[in-house]
Amino acid sequence: MSNALNKTATAPATGPVLAVENLRTSFLVDGAWKPVVRDISFTVMPGETVAIVGESGSGKSVTSLSIMRLLQPDMSKIEGKVMLGGRDLLALPEHEMRKVRGNDVAMIFQEPMTSLNPLLTIGDQISEALLSHLPISRADARAETIRILEKVRIPSAASRFDEYPHRFSGGMRQRVMIAMALATKPSLLIADEPTTALDVTIQGQILDLIKMLQEEEGTSVLFITHDMGVVAEIADRTVVMYRGEQVETGPTADIFHRGQHP
């Protein structure tokens, strides 16, 4: 196997993998800038899981999309700092940011069918992620893709390489998304409500899978959710958002037992 996959971590082991400082995101509404996320600050340390929790409309998904710079540029304004491994993502030109996405930081979403291309096989989509970020051959990319599919517990991975997304169940599609996200060994995985559309049993399996892969790969995770049960199970620290503001942050156990905000 090509050693192109033995990437070093983006950030030094001592400092945070991600440091968000005074993040403020505004949308252009009727010719005026309307702030929807105001002065959010938090860090994610190496190997740590930080949850951003809040009700629908609290600004948690906008926060994650701002970090990845996936909002429509002419309709949004992102201010503050987003430091990933010593680089401010908000200051990078778009062509540099494209290299960061999927390579240093990857994202999985609530509905995998909107992220997977229905016209391409599962294997081709994961291989493409490897080929676009790493100097490896197609044969190596195929072998590595099968290894990753086995790792996320896709049964008969080699024979399913050439199947299309519609042949997979919702839970299996989410496993494929996790495989694709972790293929290039990013230092940070952003998971935006990845279990919301799944039933409780499958949800538990996906959470266990993320935790297991995190322990094996040392990946840091930023987990976006409205489900406090998920937070209790997966998060080391928690940021609570309400109406676009950060109202509380701290170790998850403290938030549960000594919460300051109603």
N, C-alpha and C positions, 0 to 999 in steps of 0.2 A: 504494500500500500504506500502511496506517495506520502512523504513526511510533510507535505503542504498543510495537512490537517492539524499538525502539532503546533497550534498557534499559541503564542504567549498571551497572557491576559492583557487587556487594554490598559488597566490601571495598575499601579504598584500595589502590592498586597496590603500595605499599611493604610493608605487613604481610601476614601469612598470610590466606588465604581461610578456612581452617579451623584452629582451634587446639584440640586435645583435651588437657585437663589432668587427670591422675589419675582417669581414667574407671574406675569400678568398678560392675559390674553383678551383681546377685544375684537368684536365683530362690527363690520360696517352695517349700520341699520339706519335707513332713511337719511343717508349722507353724514351720519355722526357715528363716532366710535363708541360702542357700548361694551364696557368691560364685563366679561362673564366669568373669568378666573382672576382673583385679586391677591397678589403678594403671597404666593405659595412657596415655601422653602422646606426642603427635606433632603436627606442623603440616603443612599443605599450602599451598604458596605459589601465587600467581597463575600459571596456565598450566602448573603442574607436575603430573606423575603420580607418586603415591606408592602403592606396593603394600603391602598387608598379606598376608603369606604365612605359611602354617602348615598342618600336617596336619589331617585331619578331627577336629573336636572341640577345636581349639586356642583357639576363642573369637573367630575373626576375623569370622564372620557376625554373631555376637551384638554385636560392636563396631559394625558398620555399622548394625544395626537399632537399637542404643542411640542412635547419633548422630541417626537419623531419628525416634526415639521411636515405633517401630512394634511394640514388645513389649507384651504384655498388661499394662496398668497395675496390676491387682490382684495379679498373680503375679510382678511384677518390680520391682526397685528400682534406679534408676540414680543414681549419685552422681559428683561431680566437676564439671568444666566442659566444655561444648562450645561454643566461641565461633565464630560464623559472622558475619563482617562486623561485629564489635563487639557482637553480642548473644549472650547465653548461652541456647542452645536449651533447656537443661534447666530454665530458670527461666520459660519462656514459658507462658502459659495455652494449653490445647489449641486454641482457636479461632485464636490467633495462629500456632501451629505448623502448622496446616492451610494457612495462607497461605504459609508458608515452603516446605513440601513441594511440589515440582513447579515452584515459582516461583524460589526462590533455590538450592535443592538438589534434584536429581532422582536417581532410583535405577532401575537396570535389574537384573533378576534372571536366574538361571540358566535358568529355564524360562519362555519368553515366554507360553505358553498359559495359565499360571496368572495372568498379569498382564493379558492381553487378555480382553475380554468377548466370548464367542463369539456373543452375540446382537446385537452392534452392528458396523457396518462399520468397517473400518480408518480410513477418512476421518473418520467421525463421532467416533471415539475420540480422534483427534489434534485435531480441531477443538474438541472439548469441553474439552481441556486448555487450548487457547488462549482460548476464550470464558470459562472460569472464572477465568483469571488476568489477562486483558488487556481493555481497553475497545475491542473491535473488533466489526465487524458479521459476520454469518454468511457473507456473500459474501467478505469479506476473510479470514475464517478458512479458508474453503475454498481460496482462492487460495494462502494461506500454507502450508496443509497439503500441497498438491500440490508447491509449491516445496521443502518439506522432504523429501517422499518422493523427489523427483528427486535431492536433495542426498545422501541415503543410498543412492543407486543402485538404487532400485526401478524396474525397467523399465516403460514405459507408465504412469507414475504417475497421470495424469489418469483413465485408464480403470479403474485398480484402486482408486480412491477408494471406490467403492461395493461392494467385495468384502469378504467375511467372513474372519476369521482362518484358518479351516480350509482356505481356498484357497491359502494361502501355505506355502512350505516352512519348515523350522526356521530356516535361515539368514535367509530373508526376513522371518520373524516377528521375529527378533532385530533386524533393521534397522528394522522398524516401531517396536519398543520404543525404540531409540536415537533415532529421529525424534521420538517422543512425549516422551522425556526432555529432548531438546534444544530442543523447540519454543519454550519460553518463555525461552530463553537463560539457563539457571541459571549461577551462578558456579562451582558444584561439581556434578560428576556422580559418584555412587557406583555402581560396577559390581561386583555380587556374583557372581563366577564366571560371567560372561556367555557364555563360550565353551566351558564344560565339556561341554555336551550336543551339541556340534557336531563334525563330522569335521574333520580337521587342515586341509584346504584352506579350508573355510568359516571355521574359526577364524582363520586368517591374514588372510582378507578382513575379518572383523569387527574385528580388532585394527588393521589398516591404516585402516579407516574411522574408528574412534575417534580414532586419532592425527591423521588428516587434519582431522576436524571440530574437534579440540582446537586444532590450529594455526590454523585459520580463525577460530574463535570465541573463542580465548583461555580456554577452559573449563579449570578444574582438575579432575583426575580422582583419585579414591580407588578403587584397583582391588583387589578381594578375590580371592585365588586360592590354590590349593595347588600350582600348576604353575610350577616354576622357569624353564622355557623361556619362558613368557609374561612372567614378571617380567623376564628378561634383555632381552626385546624391547621392553617398553613402559615400564618404571619408571625414573624419575630417582633416586628414593630408595626404600628398602625397610624395612619394619618386620617383624621376624620374631617370630611368636607361638608359644608352646609351653605347653600346659596352662593357658591363661587368662592367661599373663603375657607381657610384652614382653621377649624375651631379647636382642634385638639390633636396632639401627637405624643406618642410615647410607646413603651413596651406594651405588647398586646394584652398581657395579663393585667397591667395597670388600667388600661382603657376599660376592660371588662369589669374589674372589681372596684376601681376608684375613678370612674368616669366623671369628668368635670362638666360636660355639656349635656343637657337633657336629650 
